[in-house]
Amino acid sequence: MPLRELDLLIIQIRTGLTWTRVARVSRYEARRERGKAHARKAYDGAVKLLEKTFLRQSEAASIRSNLMNLRTELRRLGEDV
């Protein structure tokens, strides 16, 4: 069964949030930078997918809220999003 765009959005956002946590708690600069880069890539992918995905109102509210959480975490890590 193929994944729907909604499923892909959820996966992208959760992956990005996971990478922001890795970047935030890591003691090693290289790991922090790598985590931040992966989180940014997940954010950019989710934004791009969101632009071409039709969501019901209930889905859209949840997705946008989680995407804003990811954006906030990226900003805390110094990303310009």
C-alpha positions as CSV (number, residue, x, y, z in Angstrom):
1,M,0.0,0.0,0.0
2,P,1.6,3.3,-1.1
3,L,2.1,6.1,1.5
4,R,-0.2,9.0,1.1
5,E,1.2,12.6,1.0
6,L,-0.2,13.1,4.5
7,D,1.8,10.1,5.8
8,L,4.9,11.5,4.1
9,L,4.4,14.9,5.7
10,I,4.0,13.4,9.1
11,I,7.2,11.3,8.6
12,Q,9.2,14.3,7.3
13,I,8.2,16.5,10.3
14,R,8.8,13.8,12.9
15,T,12.2,13.1,11.4
16,G,13.0,16.8,11.4
17,L,12.0,17.1,15.1
18,T,14.1,14.0,16.0
19,W,17.1,15.6,14.3
20,T,16.6,18.9,16.1
21,R,16.8,16.9,19.4
22,V,20.0,15.2,18.3
23,A,21.5,18.5,17.4
24,R,20.4,20.1,20.7
25,V,21.7,17.5,23.0
26,S,24.9,16.4,21.3
27,R,28.2,17.2,22.9
28,Y,30.0,17.0,19.6
29,E,30.0,20.0,17.2
30,A,30.0,17.8,14.1
31,R,27.0,15.8,15.3
32,R,25.2,19.0,16.1
33,E,25.8,20.4,12.7
34,R,24.8,17.2,11.0
35,G,21.6,17.0,13.0
36,K,20.8,20.6,12.2
37,A,21.4,19.9,8.5
38,H,19.2,16.8,8.4
39,A,16.5,18.7,10.3
40,R,16.6,21.5,7.8
41,K,16.4,19.1,4.9
42,A,13.4,17.5,6.5
43,Y,11.7,20.9,7.0
44,D,12.4,22.0,3.5
45,G,11.0,18.7,2.2
46,A,7.9,19.0,4.3
47,V,7.2,22.6,3.1
48,K,7.7,21.6,-0.5
49,L,5.3,18.6,-0.1
50,L,2.8,20.7,1.8
51,E,2.5,23.1,-1.1
52,K,1.3,20.4,-3.4
53,T,-0.8,18.3,-1.0
54,F,-4.5,18.7,-0.4
55,L,-5.3,18.3,3.3
56,R,-8.7,18.3,5.1
57,Q,-9.1,21.1,7.7
58,S,-8.5,18.8,10.6
59,E,-5.3,17.4,9.0
60,A,-4.1,20.8,8.0
61,A,-4.3,22.2,11.5
62,S,-2.2,19.4,13.0
63,I,0.4,19.4,10.2
64,R,0.8,23.2,10.4
65,S,1.2,23.1,14.1
66,N,3.9,20.4,14.0
67,L,5.6,22.2,11.1
68,M,5.7,25.4,13.2
69,N,7.2,23.4,16.1
70,L,9.9,22.2,13.8
71,R,10.5,25.7,12.5
72,T,10.8,27.0,16.0
73,E,13.3,24.3,16.9
74,L,15.4,25.1,13.8
75,R,15.4,28.8,14.7
76,R,16.7,27.9,18.2
77,L,19.5,26.0,16.6
78,G,20.4,29.2,14.6
79,E,18.8,28.3,11.3
80,D,17.2,31.2,9.3
81,V,13.8,29.7,8.4
